Amino acid sequence: MADEVDRANDISEDHRTVSIRSISREVDRKSGLTHCDECGGEIPLARRLAYPSAILCVNCKEQDERDARIYRR
């Protein structure tokens, strides 16, 4: 029984953490997200203007897309 309760607590904590991160990102977006979620580097103004909801810099987004192609195979 204790294992089930611990697991439920872990799941609940995970959900809270994801929710808090999501809310924090949304606040950042509304105030003008300027730095990459992955590396912390600045997201260039041209990218932010072209894609206002961008959370990754160009380099990290390119790496993310390369990784996605590799894992889809």
WOJOZI-V245384 format. One record per residue. N is the residue number from 1. RES is the residue in one small letter. PSI is psi in whole degrees, 0 to 359 (* if undefined). OMEGA is omega in whole degrees, -180 to 180 (NA if undefined). D_FIRST is the distance of its C-alpha to the first C-alpha in whole Angstrom. Layout:
BEGIN
n->[N & N]
res->[RES & RES]
psi->[PSI & PSI]
omega->[OMEGA & OMEGA]
d_first->[D_FIRST & D_FIRST]
END
This chain:
BEGIN
n->[1 & 2 & 3 & 4 & 5 & 6 & 7 & 8 & 9 & 10 & 11 & 12 & 13 & 14 & 15 & 16 & 17 & 18 & 19 & 20 & 21 & 22 & 23 & 24 & 25 & 26 & 27 & 28 & 29 & 30 & 31 & 32 & 33 & 34 & 35 & 36 & 37 & 38 & 39 & 40 & 41 & 42 & 43 & 44 & 45 & 46 & 47 & 48 & 49 & 50 & 51 & 52 & 53 & 54 & 55 & 56 & 57 & 58 & 59 & 60 & 61 & 62 & 63 & 64 & 65 & 66 & 67 & 68 & 69 & 70 & 71 & 72 & 73]
res->[m & a & d & e & v & d & r & a & n & d & i & s & e & d & h & r & t & v & s & i & r & s & i & s & r & e & v & d & r & k & s & g & l & t & h & c & d & e & c & g & g & e & i & p & l & a & r & r & l & a & y & p & s & a & i & l & c & v & n & c & k & e & q & d & e & r & d & a & r & i & y & r & r]
psi->[319 & 324 & 320 & 320 & 317 & 317 & 317 & 319 & 319 & 316 & 317 & 317 & 318 & 317 & 318 & 317 & 314 & 318 & 316 & 316 & 318 & 315 & 318 & 317 & 318 & 319 & 317 & 317 & 316 & 332 & 4 & 81 & 124 & 350 & 146 & 135 & 331 & 305 & 346 & 358 & 162 & 138 & 121 & 146 & 319 & 320 & 318 & 324 & 320 & 326 & 81 & 335 & 12 & 133 & 356 & 145 & 172 & 312 & 315 & 323 & 318 & 317 & 319 & 317 & 321 & 315 & 319 & 319 & 321 & 316 & 340 & 338 & *]
omega->[-179 & 179 & 179 & 179 & 178 & 179 & 178 & 177 & 178 & 179 & 179 & 178 & 177 & 179 & 178 & -179 & 179 & 180 & 179 & 178 & -180 & 179 & 179 & 178 & -179 & 177 & 178 & -180 & -178 & 179 & 177 & 179 & -176 & -177 & -176 & 177 & -174 & -173 & -179 & 178 & -179 & 173 & -177 & -179 & -180 & 179 & 180 & 178 & -180 & -175 & -173 & -179 & 180 & 177 & 179 & 173 & -177 & -178 & -180 & 178 & 178 & 178 & 178 & 179 & 176 & 179 & -179 & 179 & -180 & -176 & 179 & -176 & NA]
d_first->[0 & 4 & 5 & 5 & 6 & 9 & 10 & 11 & 13 & 14 & 16 & 17 & 18 & 20 & 21 & 23 & 25 & 26 & 27 & 29 & 31 & 32 & 33 & 35 & 36 & 38 & 39 & 41 & 42 & 44 & 45 & 47 & 44 & 47 & 44 & 42 & 39 & 39 & 41 & 42 & 46 & 48 & 48 & 52 & 53 & 55 & 51 & 50 & 53 & 52 & 49 & 47 & 44 & 44 & 41 & 42 & 46 & 48 & 47 & 43 & 44 & 46 & 43 & 41 & 43 & 44 & 40 & 39 & 42 & 41 & 38 & 39 & 41]
END
